[in-house]
Structures are given as C-alpha cells and as structure tokens.
C-alpha cells in the first residue's frame, strides 16, 4: 500500500518544516499549505488521510476551513487535528463545534505529534480511504498507459 | 488471507540451518522459515523449495538509487526522477533501476542473492537457537518479477564459502550497525592518500546514513572487507563513527528548541515598534540560551567524558562563544555590559528595563542595536553548534534547512524595524 498522506496547514514555514521532518521519519508523505485557500485546494488535489490545521491563518482561518471540509460528505471521516497556540477552553470547544477530531497545543512535542498522527492513520476508516486513493491512482495510471 | 500452518520446528542444536534448508528444498516446500539466535532473527521465504526472499531483523537495505548517486553513477536529477518512479520506496529501487536500464537484470539479481547469502553465511554457524517453518501457499516476494528463485544448494555453497573466509579474517571489531560519517574538517587531498577502489567507495557512502551492513550490501562486499576499509578511513581521520541514538536525541532537542522559539516569536498582537523589538530580543535570547543548554549536552569536546563540573562546561562555552560576542559588541558599543555572556549563558534581560533610563529616539536606537546584536550572535551560534555536533551529515543539512526557515521568519519580523530605523535616521 502507498504511504499515507498528511496535509499540514500552518502559516509558519518553521512549523511546517518541523512537522514534515517528524512525519517523514515515520514514512508519512507530507504536503503543506501556508494559507486557508491553498489548504482547500490541497485537500481536493492530494486527498490527504489526515489534516493538521493551524487556527490563525491568512485568507481563511482554521475554523472556517474545517467547516468547509466537513460540509463535503466525502471528508466526513477525515481526521482533522487542530494545532494552535491558544490553549483556552473556548477555542477547544469552537474547534469541536466545527468538526475537528482533536486539538493539540503549540509548542507541541514532535514525538507526541507523531504518535497522535500514527494513531489516527491506523484507524480502519483511514486505511479504507488510502486503499480507495490507491485504486484511483492505479486506474489513472492504467488510463495513461 | 490464508492462515499459516506450522509443519516443522526445533532447536538449531538438533538440526542446523544448513540441514533444515536442504530438507525443505528436497521436499519442494513453500512457506517461511524463521530462524532465531539471541537477538537476531532471519525469515527466509521459500517457493517450491527455492529461496525467493529473506528478511533480517533490525536490518534495512539501503536505497540503491541513493547508493548509485553517492557513487556518482547517477546525477542528482536522475536520482530524483528514479525515486519518484519508485514512489520513494527503497524496496522498489532495484526494479525501477532495471526498468530504466540503469542496471542489467543480472546485476539486480546479484544484489538479491547477496542480501540472502550474507545473512545465511552468518546464521549457518549458529549453534544455539530455534527454527520453525510455516507453510503458506504464497510467500512474500518483495523484489518483483525480475528476481529468479534461488537454488538452496547454490546459496548454501556460497554462504559456506563466505563463512569460511570470515572465520579466517577473524571477528569484526565494529558493530554491524555502526554508521560512518565524513569528518567535517578534513583539509587534505583525498587523492593523495593512496586509497583502494573499495576504500574510495566506502568513503563515498560514508554520509552518515548507511550502516556497515548496508554498505556491504550496496557494494557487494563482505562485511569484513567493509569493516577493514572503515578502520583505515578512521585512522586517516576521513570519517567518524556515529551514534544514531545520540543523533536522534540531538535532533529532538534542537527541533523542540526551534519550535519553542517560533512559538515565542509568534506571540504578537497590535503592539508598538518598541514592544515588537523587545519580543524579538526575548524570542532570540530564549533561543540562544536554549542552544547553549543543548550544546552543554551534545558538544563534541564534552562527549564521552561523563559528568563534568559545571565550571568546566561554562569555561568551555565562554572560550568558544564569549569572544565572538565581544567582537560583535564593538559594532554596537551601546550594548556593552547590557548584553553579556555570564556562566555559559547570555544575559539580555537588562534590555527590557532600558526604558527606565533612556527615552525617545535613543531608546529606539538601543533596541535596534540589541536586536542586531542578538540576531547576529544567534546566527553565529547555531552555525557553529551544528557544524560541531553533526558535521556535514544529512541530519546537519536537514537541521540547517529547518533553521533557515526560522531565520526567514525572524528576518520577516526584522525587516519593518530596520526600514523604520533607516527612515528615522534619514
């Protein structure tokens, strides 16, 4: 099976790179987006298995992105982990209300992040999604051949 | 999925690997033979009495595309294209290289054979341990269709020959998991050292990624030969051996530090230029002291010396970095005494109370100098630390890349401050 894909949405290139280094070590392919609209395009193009989503983003904030993604039936089971510097109960609640799966507070520990991501990637729903993506890719390849 | 059926198991003392393999081969068996002795385990996949694959616990085969690039048989661009075709999965590398005619199928077959013969040549001498054979209708065959099943007789003959050669050469002093890495400060001419082709090849692969076992596979050389080459390169101070565990800890420590510093930097709101400059000094100051704390633990000079007295570590840090700070202070004398090096840490907190003694334009000038000084010191400190701790390894490059992103963020914050300052001066 092909490696799982995680989309990291954060306006800080440093955070994107830290997450990328951490997850690549676990053989996870990482795609990144620095703002809200690019993130939505990446969801459609890359069909990620999990999204790590910052809240404060240029062009569209993390809550709105989460809401837009959840409106699409195809992404109802997609794990979305909110990454935020805000540790308040209100922010966590708001994240839950828009449909996020989990909430992690920055500055996060990279080992803990990798464990959380792996836990979600091992769920049956995510495995099924990855299998569907692989079938689609194979179909595309076959058509190209 | 078909359930395996155990049809044979026992002690290696009663039935050695050689006899077990021969028996399974004669019976034309299909399944997986698992042999273990101490902490080592081999899984040998058989199909109709022929060996088709082998897996060794704790051993990962190197990415052959990367190996060919390091040996200069492929350019960086070619390697990138091939890796894309292989889905960045090293298990697909040989197949992709054959498909793209980088290597002939026979060469790929030699790699597969080598990966099977080498571990069997060691396991054949195991006297204590267990084995079990599980029958499966379809065993694993990881290398794809180009691999020809291997005759057990051929593998056993080769394995015995290598085992004899290894016994003659004596035990390897180095660990099979030892990773060699280029020394960061070699200034001589490698061509003048009279290295053999094998030694040159080992040197090419010593980039801190490949274990001794992986090099042996990559170069199709027995582990004893690779170990001898590594020993020679060590004597010539061309390479060093890396402790992967230490590197893992070092990487974790620096990543956590950069993450914390970035978080500090991101703590902004609608604040004045003065406050913005103070936030920058604070974020960079925390980062500098974090780097110094990290270096206390990982500095090459301090490694392997056990618990050292605090004063000795402080003296080392002050000798190494104190003079650099003093030199930088010559360019902004206002910060003399306000930002200083004490007991192996940077003292910068007095910048935060400067507004009690200076006001207006002069205060801005002081803050500007503080930002400039702390930024340049931090820049120097990270470069020196990373060069000392990781040398020119892949980890070093990855960390430098990460650091560059963080510096870009800091520079993004500094840009309006610098242009404001220039405008005010004008």
Interface residues (C-beta under 8 A of the other chain):
Chain A: X2 X3 X12 X13 X14 X15 X16 X17 X18 X21 X22 X29 X85 X106 X107 X108 X109 X110 X111
Chain B: X87 X88 X89 X252 X255 X256 X258 X259 X260 X262 X263 X266 X267 X398 X401 X402 X405 X406 X408 X409
